[in-house]
Amino acid sequence: MNALVTGGTGFIGSHLVEELIRRGFNVSCLTRSKARLLWLEGFPVNLIEGDCRTVDSLKELIGDFDYIFHLAGITKAASAAEFYCTNSKGTSNLIDMAMRYNKKLRRFVHVSTLAAAGPCEAGVPAEASAEARPVSDYGKSKLEGEQCVLKYKDDLPVTIIRPPAVYGPRDKDMHIIFKMIKHGIFPHWGISYYSLIYVEDLVRAMADSVNSDKTVGKTYYLSDFNIYSNCDIASTIAEELNCHYLKVRVPKFLMHPIASISEKLSKHSIINSDKIRELNHTHWVCNSDEAMRDFEFDPKVCLKEGIKWTANWYKIHKWL
């Protein structure tokens, strides 16, 4: 079985590559530079230079794969246009080439995000069938990417995965929270609620999803079936790190000015105006029951275990 993974050098993508190799797949990764192996060094992976944003770099490589797992995308950008160029147009280019050159493809798995649906109304966990109402350019660009994939659902076997917040080894975003709590500070602008999933549970489910015909043409949320407050998450991290922290109250009217300053310091900061649009909403939770019914989705890692393993990885690699 030959699989192509885009975004394979990233946080989630590198874990997926490892999972596919464990399952006996011959894995190729589309990468903009063969010099940037990151977490793939030492694994039997075929690296192919190419860029989803450039059609010409895709024409010759789509036809020989049984499965395509599309994870390439950006979560932070210097402008809205950058989000749409990568998350929307890049996805459109890839699925267009798959349709043109590989009509025998056994599955195209597109990894999207809960942000494509937007926050939950009245705190009710999101269902995939509900109307999508993204509030950020990131979410809107990912929703456009989904729409590019679904336009071929009658011609190609496609599946869309919408994870909520993902954490685990190699994750740079959660690492920032770990570092702040280790230094005794936790920014707090009120109680918010989140679905989460540990990265290894996510990639196992992504690989499992292609084994069932029930998943063709459908969209799934994948979480650990629990809902956590931001305080639950902070307390679990502090307990694992054996430290105490102070909640630093951040008034919501200051969040956008803080984001503007952060953006001036770094164009790809996690604290940015687009992310603040999401943080202004209190419920980012989803329902994963349909995945459990259709392909026996069964996450194994609870928050306490996942935080422990993530912290250990950060310590071993001197990130903490």
N, C-alpha and C positions, 0 to 999 in steps of 0.2 A: 504494500500500500504506500503510495507516494503522496506526501502532504506538503503543501506550501504554506508557510506561516509568514505573514507580514507583521512587522513590529516585534520580531522574535528576539531582538537584542534588548528589549525593554523589560520592565518589572514583571508584568503578567506574561508577556510573550515568551520570555526565557524559561519560566516555569512550565508553560505549555509545551515548549520544545522538549524539555526533559520528560514530561509525562508521555508525549507521543513516542519518543524513543523507547521508553520503558515498555510501551505496548507493541513495539515491533515495526513502527512506521519508518519509512525512509523520509527524512525531513530535509527540506530545503527552506532557506530563509531569504526573503527579499530584503536587502539592506542597501542604503545609499552609499556605504563604504565598507569594503571587505576588511578594512583595517580596524573597524570598530566592533570587535567581537564581544566586548563586555563580559557578560555572564556565560557565553557559549563556548569559551575556550576549553578545549579538551573533549568536546562532544562531537560525535560523528554527524556533522551537519554540512550540507552543501550550501555555500553562500553564493547568492546571485545578486550582482549589482543591479539596482533598479530603483525607481521612485514612483510611487503611485500617482504622484502629481503630474508625471510626464508620460503620456500615452506611448510614445515611441519606445520607452524603456521596457514596456510590458508586452509588446506584440509577439516576441519570440519565445516567451517563457510560460505561457498559461496552459498550453495544450497537453502536457504530459502528467498532470496531477489528478489523483482521484479525489482529493480533498483540498480545499483552500480554507484556511482560518485567517480571517482578516482582522488584525488587531492594530495595525498602524494608524496612528492618529495623535493628536496633541490635546492636552488638557489645560495648557497655559499658552497664551499667545500675546504678542505685542499689539495686535489689532484684531478686530472682528474678521477682517478679510483673511487673515492667516488661518483662523479656525475653519472658515468655509473652504478655503483652497485645499486644506489637508483632509479634514473630516468629511466633507461633502463631495468635492470634486475628485479627490483621491479615491474615494470609495466608488464613485460613478465610473471612473476610468477603469478600475480593476474589474468590476462586475461586467462592464461593457466588453472588455477583452475576453473575459471568461465565457460570456455568451457567444462571442464571435468565434473563438478558437477552441473551446472545450465544452461542447454541448453534451458530452458523455460524463461530465463531472458528477461525482456521486453526492457531494454536498459542498455548499458554500456557507460557512459559518461566519456571520458578521457580529463582532463584539461591539456593542453599543454601551449604553449607560442609563441608569435611572434618571440622570439629568435630562435625557431626551424626552422623558414624560413630564418632568417637572415635579414640584412638591405635591404632597397629598392634601386633598380637600378634607377638612375636619379631622385630620389625623388618621383617616381610614387607609390601610395599606393599599398601594397601587396595584391594580389589575392590568394585565397587558391589553385587555380589550377596551380600557377606558381611553377617552380622548386625551391626546398628549398636549400639554401646555407648558413647554419649557420656558424658563425665565431668564436664562443666560445665553449668550452667543455660543458658548460651548455646547449647551444642550440643544439649541436650535440647529447648529451645524451637524450634530450627531443624529438628530431626527431626520434631517435632509439625507444623510448617508443611509439611514434605514429605508427611506422612501426610494432611493436609487436601487437598493437591493430588491425590495418588494415588487418593483415594477416587472421583474423577471420571474416572479414566483410560479407562474404557469409554465415556464419554459426551463427553469433550472431549479433543482432542489436546494432551497435556501432555508437557513435558520438564523434567527436573531437572538442574541443573548444580551440582556440588560442587567449587568451587575450593579449593586449599590456601591458604597464605599468598600474598597478592597484593601486589605492590609496583609503584611507578612514580610519575610526576608527580602531585601533589596528595595523595599518601598521607601522613596525619599520623602513623600508627603507626610506619612505618619511619623517618620523619623523626626520631623520638626516638632511635633507634639511631644514625643518622647524627650527631646532635648530640653524643651521649655519646662516640662514637669520635673525633670532631673535637676534643673536650676531653680526649682521652687516657684515657678510662675505658671498660671493657667489663665489665659484671656477668657473672659466670660461675659457674654452679652444676653444672657437669659437661657432658659432651658430649651434644648432642641432634642429631637429624637431621630434615630438613624437605624436603618438596617445595615448589617455588615456581613462580609464573607471573607474567610481566610483564603489566601491565594491558592493553596493546594486543593482545597475543596472546590474552588471555582474551576481550575483547569481540569480536574477529574470530570466534573460535570460537562464541561465543554467537549471533552473527548467522548464522553458517554452519549451526548446528544445526537451524534451522527449514527448511532447504532439502532435507532428506532425510526420507522417511517412516520410515526405519529408527529414527529417534530418538524416535518417538512412544511415550509410556508408559515411557520408560527414564531411567535416572540415569547421569550421566557425571562422572568426575573429569577435570580439565584441569590439567596441569602442563607444565613444559618437558622432561619425561622424565628429569631428573637428580635426584639426591639430594645435599643439602648439609648439612654440619655447621654448627652455630652459629659455629664458628671459621672455617669457609670464608667464611661471609657477612661476618663482622667483618673478616677479612683483605682481602677484595675491596673493602669500603667504605674501609678505611684506605689501601689502595693507590691508589684513585681520588682520595682527599682528600689524598694525599701526607703522611700523618701516622703517628705511632706511638701505640699505646695499651697500657695496662696492664690485664691481666685482674684484676679485683677479685673474689676468691673470695667467694661468698655461700653460706653453709651452708644446706641446705634447711630446717633447723628455724627459720631466721630469716625465711623467705620469707613466711609468713603474717602475722607481726607487722609486717613492712615493708608488706605489702599493706593491713593495717588502718590504719596511719598514713597511707598514700597515699589511702585512701578518705575519711578524715576531712578531708584537705586538698582533695580534689576528688571529687565523687560519680561522675564519669565518667572517672576516671583509667584509663589502660591497665594500670597496676599495681594489680590488685584481687584479691580472694579467689577470684573465679570464674576469672580467668585463671591464677592459681597452680595451680588444680586441673589445668589443661592442662599447665602447665610442669613439673609433677611427673612427666610421662611423657616418654620420650626419643625416640620415633619417631612423627613425623607425616608419613607418606609415602604416596603413592597411585600407582595404575597407570592410565595414560591410554590404554592400547592400544585399548580398545573404541571410544573416540572417534575414534581414527585409522582404525579399520576402518569405522565406520558413517558418518562424514561427513568423512573425510580431514583430520582435525585435524592441523595441522603448525605447531607453534610456531616462530617465527623468532628470538627474542631469547634469547641466553645470559645468564648471570648477570653477566658482566663488562660486556657492552654495556648491559644493563638498569640496573645500578648507575651506570654512567657517565651515561646519559641522565637518570636520576633525580637524581643529584647536580647535574648542569648545571641542571636545572629549579629545584631548591632554591636554587642560587646566584643564578640570574636573578631569582627572586622574593624574594630576600633572606631565605630561610628558613635559610640557612647563613651 
